[in-house]
């Protein structure tokens, strides 16, 4: 019997260029579930790297990690 090895799918591995990232983010924005947007932002952050994202946004890495954490979304929404 042959054993098949599988690997968990990680969308961040496929977010390799700005066009793909933009399309993925637009799809998340169209989803009626607001949690999909946070998930997309997390995946994009992992794909781009938090250090690079911090440089690009001018925000600190620690603040970015807080903002995209599970409870971070609620903190952001409650401030608006």
N, CA, C and O atoms as CSV, one atom per row, in Angstrom:
chain,resi,resn,atom,element,x,y,z
A,1,UNK,N,N,0.841,-1.182,0.000
A,1,UNK,CA,C,0.000,0.000,0.000
A,1,UNK,C,C,0.887,1.247,0.000
A,1,UNK,O,O,1.814,1.359,0.803
A,2,UNK,N,N,0.598,2.165,-0.893
A,2,UNK,CA,C,1.374,3.385,-1.007
A,2,UNK,C,C,0.797,4.452,-0.067
A,2,UNK,O,O,-0.415,4.660,-0.016
A,3,UNK,N,N,1.668,5.108,0.657
A,3,UNK,CA,C,1.240,6.166,1.573
A,3,UNK,C,C,1.382,7.505,0.873
A,3,UNK,O,O,2.426,7.829,0.307
A,4,UNK,N,N,0.304,8.274,0.928
A,4,UNK,CA,C,0.308,9.597,0.314
A,4,UNK,C,C,0.532,10.643,1.389
A,4,UNK,O,O,-0.191,10.686,2.384
A,5,UNK,N,N,1.526,11.480,1.190
A,5,UNK,CA,C,1.780,12.570,2.123
A,5,UNK,C,C,1.043,13.801,1.636
A,5,UNK,O,O,1.054,14.126,0.448
A,6,UNK,N,N,0.407,14.474,2.569
A,6,UNK,CA,C,-0.297,15.702,2.219
A,6,UNK,C,C,0.266,16.863,3.025
A,6,UNK,O,O,0.933,16.676,4.043
A,7,UNK,N,N,-0.017,18.042,2.552
A,7,UNK,CA,C,0.461,19.254,3.196
A,7,UNK,C,C,-0.722,20.199,3.335
A,7,UNK,O,O,-1.556,20.284,2.434
A,8,UNK,N,N,-0.801,20.903,4.445
A,8,UNK,CA,C,-1.879,21.868,4.637
A,8,UNK,C,C,-1.748,22.977,3.594
A,8,UNK,O,O,-0.648,23.441,3.296
A,9,UNK,N,N,-2.879,23.387,3.051
A,9,UNK,CA,C,-2.891,24.475,2.087
A,9,UNK,C,C,-2.631,25.783,2.808
A,9,UNK,O,O,-3.254,26.063,3.832
A,10,UNK,N,N,-1.727,26.578,2.289
A,10,UNK,CA,C,-1.411,27.886,2.863
A,10,UNK,C,C,-1.483,28.923,1.752
A,10,UNK,O,O,-0.600,29.001,0.898
A,11,UNK,N,N,-2.550,29.718,1.779
A,11,UNK,CA,C,-2.769,30.708,0.725
A,11,UNK,C,C,-1.613,31.700,0.644
A,11,UNK,O,O,-1.334,32.234,-0.429
A,12,UNK,N,N,-0.943,31.951,1.756
A,12,UNK,CA,C,0.164,32.914,1.763
A,12,UNK,C,C,1.281,32.503,0.804
A,12,UNK,O,O,2.018,33.356,0.310
A,13,UNK,N,N,1.409,31.222,0.543
A,13,UNK,CA,C,2.434,30.746,-0.386
A,13,UNK,C,C,2.154,31.177,-1.830
A,13,UNK,O,O,3.061,31.191,-2.662
A,14,UNK,N,N,0.905,31.526,-2.121
A,14,UNK,CA,C,0.516,31.867,-3.487
A,14,UNK,C,C,0.347,33.373,-3.691
A,14,UNK,O,O,0.071,33.818,-4.805
A,15,UNK,N,N,0.508,34.149,-2.640
A,15,UNK,CA,C,0.378,35.604,-2.739
A,15,UNK,C,C,1.756,36.186,-3.056
A,15,UNK,O,O,2.415,36.760,-2.189
A,16,UNK,N,N,2.174,36.030,-4.299
A,16,UNK,CA,C,3.542,36.333,-4.694
A,16,UNK,C,C,3.737,37.692,-5.354
A,16,UNK,O,O,4.867,38.170,-5.456
A,17,UNK,N,N,2.648,38.323,-5.805
A,17,UNK,CA,C,2.808,39.614,-6.478
A,17,UNK,C,C,1.636,40.519,-6.113
A,17,UNK,O,O,0.625,40.065,-5.577
A,18,UNK,N,N,1.789,41.799,-6.411
A,18,UNK,CA,C,0.789,42.793,-6.020
A,18,UNK,C,C,-0.571,42.536,-6.666
A,18,UNK,O,O,-1.607,42.765,-6.042
A,19,UNK,N,N,-0.571,42.070,-7.895
A,19,UNK,CA,C,-1.837,41.812,-8.588
A,19,UNK,C,C,-2.622,40.688,-7.898
A,19,UNK,O,O,-3.832,40.806,-7.701
A,20,UNK,N,N,-1.946,39.618,-7.538
A,20,UNK,CA,C,-2.592,38.498,-6.863
A,20,UNK,C,C,-3.086,38.924,-5.487
A,20,UNK,O,O,-4.191,38.564,-5.081
A,21,UNK,N,N,-2.274,39.685,-4.776
A,21,UNK,CA,C,-2.662,40.171,-3.448
A,21,UNK,C,C,-3.893,41.069,-3.554
A,21,UNK,O,O,-4.821,40.951,-2.755
A,22,UNK,N,N,-3.899,41.962,-4.538
A,22,UNK,CA,C,-5.045,42.872,-4.715
A,22,UNK,C,C,-6.321,42.094,-5.031
A,22,UNK,O,O,-7.387,42.404,-4.500
A,23,UNK,N,N,-6.214,41.093,-5.888
A,23,UNK,CA,C,-7.375,40.282,-6.243
A,23,UNK,C,C,-7.895,39.520,-5.015
A,23,UNK,O,O,-9.101,39.457,-4.778
A,24,UNK,N,N,-6.983,38.955,-4.255
A,24,UNK,CA,C,-7.354,38.220,-3.041
A,24,UNK,C,C,-8.038,39.152,-2.039
A,24,UNK,O,O,-9.045,38.782,-1.435
A,25,UNK,N,N,-7.503,40.342,-1.862
A,25,UNK,CA,C,-8.087,41.309,-0.932
A,25,UNK,C,C,-9.464,41.757,-1.420
A,25,UNK,O,O,-10.383,41.890,-0.612
A,26,UNK,N,N,-9.624,41.990,-2.709
A,26,UNK,CA,C,-10.927,42.372,-3.251
A,26,UNK,C,C,-11.965,41.277,-3.042
A,26,UNK,O,O,-13.122,41.569,-2.739
A,27,UNK,N,N,-11.563,40.026,-3.201
A,27,UNK,CA,C,-12.486,38.918,-2.955
A,27,UNK,C,C,-12.912,38.886,-1.490
A,27,UNK,O,O,-14.075,38.621,-1.186
A,28,UNK,N,N,-11.984,39.152,-0.594
A,28,UNK,CA,C,-12.311,39.170,0.833
A,28,UNK,C,C,-13.262,40.321,1.154
A,28,UNK,O,O,-14.153,40.174,1.991
A,29,UNK,N,N,-13.079,41.454,0.500
A,29,UNK,CA,C,-13.960,42.605,0.717
A,29,UNK,C,C,-15.375,42.339,0.222
A,29,UNK,O,O,-16.333,42.885,0.770
A,30,UNK,N,N,-15.517,41.518,-0.794
A,30,UNK,CA,C,-16.835,41.186,-1.342
A,30,UNK,C,C,-17.568,40.151,-0.495
A,30,UNK,O,O,-18.787,40.018,-0.608
A,31,UNK,N,N,-16.855,39.423,0.342
A,31,UNK,CA,C,-17.483,38.397,1.171
A,31,UNK,C,C,-18.341,39.052,2.248
A,31,UNK,O,O,-17.889,40.004,2.884
A,32,UNK,N,N,-19.555,38.575,2.471
A,32,UNK,CA,C,-20.417,39.181,3.483
A,32,UNK,C,C,-19.932,38.949,4.923
A,32,UNK,O,O,-20.366,39.641,5.844
A,33,UNK,N,N,-19.052,37.994,5.108
A,33,UNK,CA,C,-18.520,37.709,6.445
A,33,UNK,C,C,-17.321,38.627,6.704
A,33,UNK,O,O,-16.295,38.493,6.037
A,34,UNK,N,N,-17.436,39.567,7.672
A,34,UNK,CA,C,-16.333,40.499,7.927
A,34,UNK,C,C,-15.058,39.816,8.426
A,34,UNK,O,O,-13.974,40.389,8.319
A,35,UNK,N,N,-15.170,38.625,8.959
A,35,UNK,CA,C,-13.983,37.901,9.417
A,35,UNK,C,C,-13.076,37.520,8.251
A,35,UNK,O,O,-11.875,37.326,8.436
A,36,UNK,N,N,-13.641,37.412,7.063
A,36,UNK,CA,C,-12.833,37.065,5.895
A,36,UNK,C,C,-11.825,38.160,5.576
A,36,UNK,O,O,-10.723,37.874,5.109
A,37,UNK,N,N,-12.198,39.415,5.825
A,37,UNK,CA,C,-11.262,40.516,5.587
A,37,UNK,C,C,-10.068,40.412,6.529
A,37,UNK,O,O,-8.924,40.573,6.104
A,38,UNK,N,N,-10.326,40.147,7.794
A,38,UNK,CA,C,-9.224,40.008,8.751
A,38,UNK,C,C,-8.342,38.816,8.393
A,38,UNK,O,O,-7.117,38.903,8.478
A,39,UNK,N,N,-8.948,37.718,7.999
A,39,UNK,CA,C,-8.174,36.547,7.594
A,39,UNK,C,C,-7.294,36.877,6.388
A,39,UNK,O,O,-6.131,36.477,6.332
A,40,UNK,N,N,-7.856,37.605,5.429
A,40,UNK,CA,C,-7.085,37.991,4.245
A,40,UNK,C,C,-5.919,38.897,4.631
A,40,UNK,O,O,-4.810,38.724,4.125
A,41,UNK,N,N,-6.154,39.847,5.509
A,41,UNK,CA,C,-5.081,40.753,5.942
A,41,UNK,C,C,-3.989,39.955,6.653
A,41,UNK,O,O,-2.801,40.206,6.446
A,42,UNK,N,N,-4.383,39.008,7.481
A,42,UNK,CA,C,-3.384,38.153,8.152
A,42,UNK,C,C,-2.554,37.378,7.135
A,42,UNK,O,O,-1.328,37.322,7.235
A,43,UNK,N,N,-3.225,36.785,6.162
A,43,UNK,CA,C,-2.507,35.997,5.154
A,43,UNK,C,C,-1.578,36.873,4.322
A,43,UNK,O,O,-0.461,36.464,4.007
A,44,UNK,N,N,-2.025,38.062,3.968
A,44,UNK,CA,C,-1.186,38.980,3.209
A,44,UNK,C,C,0.019,39.396,4.044
A,44,UNK,O,O,1.134,39.474,3.529
A,45,UNK,N,N,-0.196,39.659,5.321
A,45,UNK,CA,C,0.911,40.035,6.211
A,45,UNK,C,C,1.943,38.914,6.285
A,45,UNK,O,O,3.146,39.174,6.268
A,46,UNK,N,N,1.479,37.675,6.366
A,46,UNK,CA,C,2.415,36.546,6.410
A,46,UNK,C,C,3.152,36.412,5.085
A,46,UNK,O,O,4.350,36.126,5.064
A,47,UNK,N,N,2.441,36.616,3.977
A,47,UNK,CA,C,3.061,36.472,2.655
A,47,UNK,C,C,4.125,37.537,2.416
A,47,UNK,O,O,5.185,37.257,1.856
A,48,UNK,N,N,3.831,38.758,2.844
A,48,UNK,CA,C,4.768,39.876,2.614
A,48,UNK,C,C,5.861,39.943,3.667
A,48,UNK,O,O,6.944,40.471,3.417
A,49,UNK,N,N,5.577,39.411,4.833
A,49,UNK,CA,C,6.511,39.494,5.948
A,49,UNK,C,C,6.172,40.707,6.803
A,49,UNK,O,O,5.972,41.806,6.286
A,50,UNK,N,N,6.109,40.503,8.099
A,50,UNK,CA,C,5.711,41.579,9.003
A,50,UNK,C,C,6.715,42.730,8.993
A,50,UNK,O,O,6.320,43.890,9.107
A,51,UNK,N,N,7.984,42.432,8.862
A,51,UNK,CA,C,8.988,43.492,8.851
A,51,UNK,C,C,8.789,44.402,7.652
A,51,UNK,O,O,8.826,45.625,7.781
A,52,UNK,N,N,8.580,43.806,6.488
A,52,UNK,CA,C,8.359,44.601,5.282
A,52,UNK,C,C,7.050,45.370,5.379
A,52,UNK,O,O,6.981,46.531,4.976
A,53,UNK,N,N,6.020,44.740,5.904
A,53,UNK,CA,C,4.730,45.405,6.057
A,53,UNK,C,C,4.844,46.587,7.016
A,53,UNK,O,O,4.243,47.636,6.784
A,54,UNK,N,N,5.606,46.422,8.080
A,54,UNK,CA,C,5.826,47.520,9.019
A,54,UNK,C,C,6.535,48.685,8.325
A,54,UNK,O,O,6.166,49.843,8.519
A,55,UNK,N,N,7.540,48.379,7.527
A,55,UNK,CA,C,8.240,49.434,6.779
A,55,UNK,C,C,7.301,50.147,5.816
A,55,UNK,O,O,7.292,51.375,5.738
A,56,UNK,N,N,6.509,49.365,5.083
A,56,UNK,CA,C,5.620,49.932,4.065
A,56,UNK,C,C,4.517,50.794,4.669
A,56,UNK,O,O,4.105,51.787,4.068
A,57,UNK,N,N,4.041,50.423,5.848
A,57,UNK,CA,C,2.932,51.153,6.465
A,57,UNK,C,C,3.386,52.227,7.438
A,57,UNK,O,O,2.612,53.117,7.792
A,58,UNK,N,N,4.648,52.147,7.874
A,58,UNK,CA,C,5.132,53.098,8.869
A,58,UNK,C,C,4.671,52.756,10.279
A,58,UNK,O,O,4.816,53.564,11.196
A,59,UNK,N,N,4.119,51.566,10.454
A,59,UNK,CA,C,3.664,51.122,11.775
A,59,UNK,C,C,4.685,50.161,12.370
A,59,UNK,O,O,5.447,49.524,11.643
A,60,UNK,N,N,4.697,50.064,13.672
A,60,UNK,CA,C,5.584,49.119,14.333
A,60,UNK,C,C,5.080,47.696,14.196
A,60,UNK,O,O,3.874,47.460,14.126
A,61,UNK,N,N,6.003,46.750,14.159
A,61,UNK,CA,C,5.626,45.335,14.045
A,61,UNK,C,C,4.709,44.912,15.173
A,61,UNK,O,O,3.742,44.183,14.955
A,62,UNK,N,N,5.012,45.373,16.389
A,62,UNK,CA,C,4.204,44.992,17.546
A,62,UNK,C,C,2.758,45.455,17.362
A,62,UNK,O,O,1.820,44.713,17.655
A,63,UNK,N,N,2.585,46.683,16.879
A,63,UNK,CA,C,1.235,47.203,16.639
A,63,UNK,C,C,0.526,46.426,15.537
A,63,UNK,O,O,-0.678,46.181,15.622
A,64,UNK,N,N,1.259,46.044,14.517
A,64,UNK,CA,C,0.661,45.257,13.444
A,64,UNK,C,C,0.195,43.896,13.948
A,64,UNK,O,O,-0.908,43.451,13.629
A,65,UNK,N,N,1.044,43.238,14.739
A,65,UNK,CA,C,0.655,41.944,15.299
A,65,UNK,C,C,-0.607,42.080,16.140
A,65,UNK,O,O,-1.495,41.230,16.065
A,66,UNK,N,N,-0.696,43.123,16.929
A,66,UNK,CA,C,-1.889,43.355,17.750
A,66,UNK,C,C,-3.114,43.586,16.880
A,66,UNK,O,O,-4.183,43.036,17.144
A,67,UNK,N,N,-2.957,44.400,15.843
A,67,UNK,CA,C,-4.088,44.756,14.990
A,67,UNK,C,C,-4.667,43.561,14.250
A,67,UNK,O,O,-5.882,43.482,14.064
A,68,UNK,N,N,-3.819,42.627,13.823
A,68,UNK,CA,C,-4.329,41.495,13.048
A,68,UNK,C,C,-4.525,40.238,13.882
A,68,UNK,O,O,-4.821,39.174,13.339
A,69,UNK,N,N,-4.365,40.349,15.195
A,69,UNK,CA,C,-4.603,39.207,16.063
A,69,UNK,C,C,-6.097,38.910,16.131
A,69,UNK,O,O,-6.909,39.707,15.661
A,70,UNK,N,N,-6.459,37.789,16.703
A,70,UNK,CA,C,-7.862,37.391,16.827
A,70,UNK,C,C,-8.697,38.485,17.474
A,70,UNK,O,O,-9.774,38.808,16.972
A,71,UNK,N,N,-8.233,39.059,18.569
A,71,UNK,CA,C,-8.992,40.093,19.261
A,71,UNK,C,C,-8.735,41.489,18.724
A,71,UNK,O,O,-9.431,42.436,19.091
A,72,UNK,N,N,-7.747,41.622,17.863
A,72,UNK,CA,C,-7.370,42.929,17.341
A,72,UNK,C,C,-8.449,43.595,16.518
A,72,UNK,O,O,-8.648,44.807,16.596
A,73,UNK,N,N,-9.139,42.799,15.730
A,73,UNK,CA,C,-10.193,43.333,14.873
A,73,UNK,C,C,-11.265,44.022,15.712
A,73,UNK,O,O,-11.739,45.100,15.356
A,74,UNK,N,N,-11.646,43.398,16.827
A,74,UNK,CA,C,-12.658,44.000,17.707
A,74,UNK,C,C,-12.159,45.310,18.293
A,74,UNK,O,O,-12.933,46.257,18.433
A,75,UNK,N,N,-10.880,45.381,18.638
A,75,UNK,CA,C,-10.333,46.629,19.181
A,75,UNK,C,C,-10.368,47.724,18.132
A,75,UNK,O,O,-10.664,48.876,18.451
A,76,UNK,N,N,-10.070,47.383,16.885
A,76,UNK,CA,C,-10.080,48.385,15.812
A,76,UNK,C,C,-11.503,48.875,15.561
A,76,UNK,O,O,-11.729,50.079,15.439
A,77,UNK,N,N,-12.452,47.965,15.485
A,77,UNK,CA,C,-13.849,48.326,15.211
A,77,UNK,C,C,-14.415,49.178,16.341
A,77,UNK,O,O,-15.152,50.130,16.086
A,78,UNK,N,N,-14.084,48.852,17.567
A,78,UNK,CA,C,-14.627,49.600,18.705
A,78,UNK,C,C,-14.081,51.014,18.783
A,78,UNK,O,O,-14.703,51.872,19.411
A,79,UNK,N,N,-12.943,51.284,18.169
A,79,UNK,CA,C,-12.371,52.629,18.171
A,79,UNK,C,C,-13.000,53.527,17.115
A,79,UNK,O,O,-12.922,54.751,17.213
A,80,UNK,N,N,-13.620,52.926,16.111
A,80,UNK,CA,C,-14.201,53.701,14.998
A,80,UNK,C,C,-15.527,54.298,15.403
A,80,UNK,O,O,-16.166,54.981,14.603
